[in-house]
Amino acid sequence: MTQPDNQARRYNLVWLALAVFVVPLVVVHVAYLASVIGGYVPLCNPYVDGCASISASGRHGFSYVFFKLGMIPVAVLLALFWIACRQWLLLLGDENRFLLAAIVIIGVISAVFLVLYTIYLGSRGDFYRFMRRTGVMVYFAFSYLAQMLLLARIQRLRMAGRLVLPAYIPQGKMALVCGLFVIGLASIPVSNFMVDKDRLENVIEWTFSLMMVSYYFFTWRAWRHSGLFVHFRPLGFRLRP
């Protein structure tokens, strides 16, 4: 016999979107500072000076272990985040199950490749370099695609009157998605035609990463405004807005 809904335990899932915003920021910046203290990278503002890449920040000493122990759980949280996004949209009345499934699949793939990148970070050799590069490129590309799809579904629900949000939430998401697109385009000539490109590539990498995780901040605000809860029962659970 299943337990009635009013006896089920109710947990707020809003923290999940906040976690995928805060935790990677903490992990990356702590790893960078630890690498500075250890003498592995110079001290600077990497968003402006580009003196070190994110990968270099998590490649040596304490940072090597800390980065891996931090980013693999982040990937797990990201996979759960995209699954929760699908349920949230469903419960708000989104009937396009194909696109909702695509959001989950693309988002989970991005999380898997983040794990791949993290595992091979710090390993030497052409094969490991290829795996790191593939991992980070697929992670960024698929995360961006999932973010665009989520924004499109949110806008559709707002137009249908099924979701009411403060204007700054969709506007913030739109600004980030457009900004990421511009930075992504700008990185192409930098990577392929510039000779002394390392510092500028590092600036682009840090800025792109910051903007990408900032998208989850606005998702957190959207979830907090509309509410997202999971109801556990003896034979399973279900999500509710």
Helices and strands as residue ranges (DSSP letters): G 5-7, E 9-12, H 14-37, H 54-57, H 61-91, H 97-120, H 126-159, H 168-193, H 198-226, E 229-233, E 236-240
